Amino acid sequence: MRNLFITTAIASSFAGVAFAQEAAPAGPTLSGEVSLDFAETAAGDWGGSMGVEVDVNAAGLGNVDLGFAAKSGGALTLDTWTVGTDLAPGLGVAIGNDNGVFVGAEGEQTLAAPAMTESVQVGYGPAAVALGFTDWTADITDVSNIQGSYTLGVAGMAVTAAADYNFNTENTMIGAEVGGFDVVGLATVGGAMTYDFDAENIGYELVADAFGVTGYLNGDDTDAMQNIGGEYSYNIGAAKVTAGANYNIDAEDFAPNVGVAFAF
């Protein structure tokens, strides 16, 4: 049954792309970022690396989003990609390797993180479903997992409930995410909580944003405080400067980082 659903969704996607071609296509846009990142090494020194990210976005001929990335001494490779189309107002279908719909936060050291590589995602309004492939190049009918999410606006906040079921391990993960709660105009707070049925583990993370600083605190049901960290960003001309750190409370490990990025 699920294989038939996938085949139908994919056929509808390409049919929608062909229909969209009747409209005048908008030209693709190119954007990107060159970044220099510095972090403490295992030897206690500070090491640096350069990264390049290039994004290609095109509308009109469906929806195309390609993300290329490279590190120092490495080739520019396709890192993330999504190809899709809108079938009707509020209804969209997309195929790619960046289409998971599970909840997340900032540090995410203690949250459940179900794996999903290439997948097909169907979204309708506040609801979304994503079906992950085991190996889409070998067998597009072999589904590894299914994710679903639903987002509601509650008192000015975005509240999302999500679930993931893995067909191979028969494990279920559920999660909830809250974002956008305004604290008297000075800060916004939110967070996420997940439960892994096999691991019988509850993970949580609290996140706050104020005056350019994003901070987080996370843990789980066996150890309530495991990591605390944050990042500050500031724009200087065409450059974006960031400074942050993560402190692992159990290991007493402090990991700072500094970076500067130039967008184009």
N, C-alpha and C positions, 0 to 999 in steps of 0.2 A: 504493500500500500504506500509506504513512504517513498519507495523507488518511483512509483507512478507519479507521485506528487512532485518529486524533483524534476522528472522529465517534463511534466506539464509546465512547471514554473520556468524552466529554462527555455522551452519553446515559446512561451508567452513573452519572455524577456527579449528574445531576438525578433519576435514579431513586432514588439513595441519599438525596438530600435529601427526597424525598417519603416514603420509608420512615422517615426520622428524625423526621418530623412526628408519627408515632404516639406517640412518647415525649413526656413532659411537657417543654416547652421551658423552658430557664433564661432568666432575664431578661438583657437586654443590660447590659454594664458600660461606663461612660464614664470615661476617664482622660485626662490630658494634662499639658502642661508649658508654662509661660511662661518664655522665656529672654531674657536681655540679653547680647549678645556684643560684645566690643571687640577690634579688631585694627588693626594699623598700616596706614595708607593709602599709596598711591603717592607722595603728597606728603610722607611722613614723619610725618604727624600720626596721632592715634588717633581712629578713628571707631567709632560704636556702632550696633547695630541690634537691634530687638526681634523675636522670633519666637514664634509660638503653634503648638502641636501638640495635636491632639485625636484620641484613639483610641477607636473604638467596637468592642467585641468582643461576640459573641453565640454561645452554644452551644445545642444542642438542635435548632434549625432548620438543621442543617448547621453549618459553621464559617464565621463571617464576621469579617473583620478589616479595618476601614476607618481609614486614617490621613489626617487633614486637617492642612494646614499653611498658615501665612501669615507674611509678613514685614511690616515697618513700611510702612504706607500701601497694602498689598495686600489683596486679598480672601482669605477662607478657601476653599481649594480642596482637592479630593480628591487627595492626593499618592500614596498607596499603597493598594491594595485586594486582597483575596483572599477568594474564596468557594469553599467546598469541603465535603467530607464524608468520613467513614470508611465504606468499603464493607464491610470485614471487619476483624477484629483484625490490626493491623499494616499494613493496606492503605488508603491514602487518595488522593483525587483533589482537586485544587484548580485554579481558574482565577483569574488575577489578573496584576498588573503587577510583582509583587515575588516571583517564584517561581523565579528562577535558582538553579542548584545548583553553580555553579563556585566555585573556592576564592577566598579573599581574606585580607586581613591588616588592618593599621592605616593606614599612610600610603598604600600601594598606588600609589606614583608609578612604579614600574618593573615591576609585575606586568602580565601580559596581562589584558585586561578585555573579554571578548566581550560585545557588546551584546545585551540581551534585554529587550523591552518586555512586552506582554501575552503570556501563555503558559499552557499547561496542564501541570500537574505531577502525576506519578504516583509515589507513594512506597510502598515495601514494606520494612519493617524498616530495615536500614542502607543500602538502595539507593534511588536516586531518579533519575527521568528527567523532563526538562522540554522541551517543544516550543514554540518561539517563533513567533508569527505576524508576517508582514510588515505587515499591516494588518487586524486582526481585525474592524473595523467594515465592511470592504469584502468580504473573502473569508476565511472562517475555515479554508479548506482550503489556503491559501497559506502554507506553513511556511518561515520564514527560517532557523532553526537548531535544532539539537538538542543538549542537554547531558545528561550523565549523571555520577553520582557514587556512590561506595561508601565507607562509613566503617567502620573497624574499631577496636576497643579493643585496644591493644597496650601491655602493661606500664603500665597506668594512663593512657595517652595516647590521644587520639582522632586516628587517622590517616585522612585522606581522599584518595582519588584521584579526579580528575575530568577530563572532556574536553568540548570543544565543537566541533561541525562546522557551518560556515555553508554552506547550500545555494546561496546566491547567489555568494559569492566562492570557494567550494570550499576554504576555508582551515580548518585544524585547529589548535586550541590544547589543550594538555594541562597539568595542574597537580597538585600535591600539597600538602597542608597537614597540619601537625603541631601539636597544641595540648595543653596540660595536663601537660607534663613538669615534675614537681616537683623543685626543687633544695633538698634538705635542709630542707624546710618554710619556707624563706625567700622563695622566688620561684617563679614558673612561667614556663617559656620555651616558645616555639613558633616557627612561621614558615610561610612558603609559598614555593613555587617554581613557575614556569610556563615553558612553551616555546611560542612562536608559530612555526609551520612556515613561513608566508610571510615573515615578518620575519627568520627564523632567529635569534631572540633568546631568550636565557634570562634571566629576571628572578627576583630573590629578595628576600625580606624576613625579617629576624629580629625577633622580638617578645619582650619580657620584662615581667612584671608583678611588682612588689614594693612593699609599704607604700603602696599607693594610687597608685603611679606606673606608667604604661604607656609603655615606650620602644620605639623601633624603629630599625633600620638597614637600608637597602636599596640595591640596585644591580643591575647586570646583567653579562653575560659580557664586555662591552667596557669597563666601568667599574665596578669592584667596590664602590666607596663613593660614592654619589650624594646620599643624603639621610639625615639623622639627626634624630630628633625624639622628642617624648614629651608626655605630659599627666598632670597631677596633679589628682585630684579629692578634695574634702573636704566633708562634710556639716555645716552649721551650722543647727541647728533644722530648719526646713522647706525650707531652701535648700541647693542643691548648687553649690559653687564649683569652677570648673575653671580651670587655667592651663596653657598648653602652648606649644610652639613647634616649627617645622620649620626646619632649616638645610640649604640646598642647598649641598653642598660645592663643586661645580664653579662655580656662579655666585656663591659666597660671599654668599648671600642669607639673612638671618635673619628669620623671620616669626613673631613671638610673637602670642598671643591669650589673652584672659581672658574668662570668662563666669560668669554666675550664673543658675541655673534654679530655678523653683518648681513642684513637681509638685502635681497635684490629681487 
